[in-house]
Structure formats: structure tokens, C-alpha cells
């Protein structure tokens, strides 16, 4: 469980952190006195529950909560306020809870014991990625449709790179090899990145790809993937590599030797 706390008041922030640490010792706690810093972290790390002050200056907790909900539809938003006046807005944002300052261990306990989206509901990931055979991407059991076929191939490349940052140059080299004008391909890549952004936003899946200037990366923990499961669990995996991997993409051929070697090693165990 990952808990984000965004509260400018140092004392209140420490009270919430201490309470969460005591009540949920297994939780990873991310504390911020700046709402912008909290949002930046949430774009890199999946957050299960967030305690957000409605009185922050850069982005108040209600606005920050909207951004977080776009990233993680099943996040538990718990708002902190000096009074009940923000209650209606909190309800309209489908808040999990509402604490009137000052926060106490009991008020934190009450909200953690009655989360809108309990952990058990979030164990099944919304995105499944198939790499063995032909590559495909599914959201909530349905194939994801992109405007451009190259957008799907770009996602396949990110999955293939297993969370490593993939630069624009590397993407262009893989998707087009030596075909055509590099400058024109750079413009086309901008269209692909926008198509990816639009599609993930529409499906509320922004958290599965980290977008930085000049690079992209998949977030392995946010997806269920046959390749990742097989590499992690080996013979205990529900998936098996049978010599076919992202068959529709020529650049995937270079990965076959690595997967064959891993497969042979598994058989010898």
C-alpha cells in the first residue's frame, strides 16, 4: 500500500504520517509540503491512498485530487480541511473520506478502515499485455485501439524494454530503421506520442507510461504481462514462451535468442 500525504502544515503532515505508520506499518508513505511535488511523484509512482489538504496554495487538494484520479481511477482520496465547507466538492469527486483539522490518529484510523476502494479490489490490473505470439494490449479485457498502427508498435517497444527509458531516437530507429527522412520521422513520432497520450487519457490509464521530454518508459508494476510474469515466476508462471514473441515486428527477432536461452535454462532446472 502506498500512501501519499500532501499538507503544507508540518505538524499536521507529521501527525498523519505517524498515524498511518502505526496503523498500516506495511505502507510506503510519501510526504510532501508542496502539492506540485506530490503530483510529480504520483506521475512516477502508483498511489493507493492520498491525504490531501484543501488549503494548499499551489494546487488545493481538490484540484490535486482530480489530477490523481485521472492517473489512478481507483485511488482513495481523503481530504483534509479546516471545516465542512468543502464537503460537497469532496463528495462530487467521489472522495473516500474527509477529515476536519486537526487530524488525529482516530480520524485517520476511521478513514483507513473504510476505504472506498479496498486493496482487494485493486489486485487485478486493468491492463494485460500479450507478447508471446503476436503483440496486443488489452484494457479491461478489450483490445486497445490507437489511431495509428505505429503507436501500438511503439508501446510494444516500451514493453520489450521492460521499464527502461527509451529515447525518441531509439524509438525512431526501431520503428523505421533507415527508412526516410529523420526530421519527418521526428514529426510523425510527435503524432504517435500524442495519440498515445489521448488514448491513455480516454481510458484513464495515464499511469502505465512515464512520459519525459525526449523519452518514454513503461511502468511494469502497472500492467499484467505474459513476458514479465514468465521471467519472474519461471516454471510457476501461467504463461509459456514457445519460441514466438511479438511476431509482427521485425526488431523483436533480436530478443528471441535471449528468450530461447532463458527457456533452455528453465528446462534444465
N, C-alpha and C positions, 0 to 999 in steps of 0.2 A: 504494500500500500504506500503510495506516495502522496504526501500532504503538502500543499503549498500555502504559505501564510503571507499575506500582503497587508501590512499595517504600519503606518508611519510612526505611531507611538511605540517607543522602545519597550516600555513597561508592559503594555497590552500585548505586544508581539511575543515577549518572553513568557507571559502567563499562558498564552495559548500553546506555545511551543512546549513548555514544561508539562502542561496538561496532556497534550497529545502524546508526548514521550512516555508519560506514566501510564496512560490508558491504552495506548497501542505501541508497546515497546518495539514491535517489529517494523513500524512505519519508518519510511525515509522522510525527513522533514526538511523542506526548503523554505527559508525565511527571507523576506525582503521588506525593506522600508520604502522601496520605490516600486510603484505599480508597473512602470516601464521595464524595469529589471526583472520583475516577476513574469511579465509577458514574454520577454526574451528567453527566459529559462524554459517556460512552458512550451515554446516552439521547438525546443531541443529534447525535452524530457516529458514523457507521458505523466499526467497528473490525475489522480483518482478523486481527491477531495481538496477543495480550496476554501480557506477562511479569508474573506475579502472585506476590508474596511470601506464603507461607503463615503468616508470623508477624505480620501486621499486626493492630493492636488493634481498630479499629472493625469491620471485616469482614475475616476472614482470607481469603487468596487463594482457598481452595477454595470458600468461600461466594460470594465476589465472582465467581468463575468461573462458578458456577451461574446467577447473575443475567445475566452477559454472554451465556452460551449460550442463555438464553431470548430475549434480544434478537436475537442473531445465531447461528443454528444452525450455521453453517459457520465460526465463529471458531476460530482456533488458540490454544489455551490452553497456555502454557508456565509451569510452576510453579517457584518458587524456594524452596528450603528448606535448613535447616542440616544435614539428614540424610535418610536414606531412609525415615523412619517415616511420611511422608505419601504414599509412593509408591502404596499400594493405593488410597487415596481418589482420587488423581490419575488412576489408570487407570480407576476406576469412573466418573469424569467425562469419559472419553474424551479425556484430555489429549493434546496434540500432543507435549509434551516435558516434561522435568524436569531442573532444574539444581541441583546441590548447591553451596551457597555456599562460597567467594566466586565470583561469576560471572567468567568470563574471556572474552576475545574468541573463543577457540577453542570454548568451550562454547556461546556464542551462535551462532557460525557453524554448529556442528553442528545446532542446532535449526532455524535458518532454512533450512538446506539440505535438511531432511527434514520439512517441514510436513505435518501431517495433511490439511489442505485447501489444496493449492496454489492460487495465484492463477488459473490457467487454469480451474479447476473452478468459480470463482465469477463468471465474466464474465457468464453468463446469469442475469438477475434472476428471482427466483421469482414476482414479481407483474407481470402485464400488465394495463394499464388501457385499455379501449376507450372513446373519447369520440365518434368520428365515427359517425354514425348513432345508435343507442341506446347509453346508457352501460352498461358492465358491467365487473366486476372479476374477474380470474382469478388463482388461486394454484396454481402447479404444473400449469397447463393446465386447471384445473377452476373453474367459476363459484363464487364465494364466496357462501354463503347466510347471511344475517343473520336474526335473529328478527323484526325489524321492517323493513318496506319503507322507512321513513323513515331508517333507519340507512344504507342503501345510498345514498339521496339525499344524506345528509349527507356521505358520502365523496365523492360526485360534486362537491359544492360545494367541498370542500377541494382536489380535483384541479383544478377550474376556477380556483381562486385561486392555483395554481401555487407553492405553498410559503409564501405569505403567511399570517400569523397571522389566523385567522378567529374572531371573538369569539362568545360564546354568543348575544348579541343579534343579530348578523348572521346566524347560523345560523337562529334563530327567524324572523327577518324573511323569509328566503328560503324556508324550508320551509313556513311557514304564512301568510305575508304578513300580512293584517289579520284572520285568521280566529281568533276565540275569545279566551279569557282568557289574557293573557300569563303570569300566575303558573302556571296549569295547564300551559301550554306549557313553562314552565321545568322543571316536574316531569317532563314527558314527555321533554324533552331529556336529563335526567339518566339516564333509562332507555336512551335511544339511545346515550349515551356509554358506559354500562355494557355494552350489547350489543356495541358496537364493541370495547371492551376485551376482553370474553370471547372474541369471535370471533378477534381478532388473537392473543390468547394461545394459544388452541386450535391455531391454525395456525402458531404460532411466528413471527409477523410483527410483533411489537411495534415494531420499528424503523422502520416506514413512516409512522407518525403521531407527531408530538410533541404530548403532552398536557400542558397547563398549566392552572392554575386560571383558568377563565373563557375559555379559548380552545383551539383545535386548529389543527394545520397538517400538511399532507402533507410528506413528505421526498422531493423529486423524484429525488434520486440513488438512491433505494432501489427505484424502480419503472421498468418499461418502459411508456411511454405513447405512443400514436399522436400525440396533440397535441404533446407535448414534443419528440418526435423530428422531427416536421414543422417546428415552429418553429425548431429548432436546425439541422437539415440542409437545410431548404428543398427545392429540387428534387432533392437527392440522397437524400431520405427515402424509405423503402419505403412510407410512408403518404401518402394524398392527402385533403385536405379538399375535399369535393364539395358543400358547402352544407348538410350535415346534421351537427348537433352536439348530443349529449345530448338527443335529440328528446323524451324522455318528461318532461322538466322544463321548466316554463314560464319559469323565471328564466333559462334558458340562451339565450333569444331575444335578450337584451341583448348577448350575446357575438358573435352572428352578424355584425353589422356590422364588428366588429374583424377577425374571421377572413376575411370577404369582402375587406376592404381589403388584408390581408396576401396573400391568394391572388391578387388582381389585380396587386399589385406584383411577385409572383413571376413571373407570366406575361409581364410586360413586360421582364424581365431577359434 
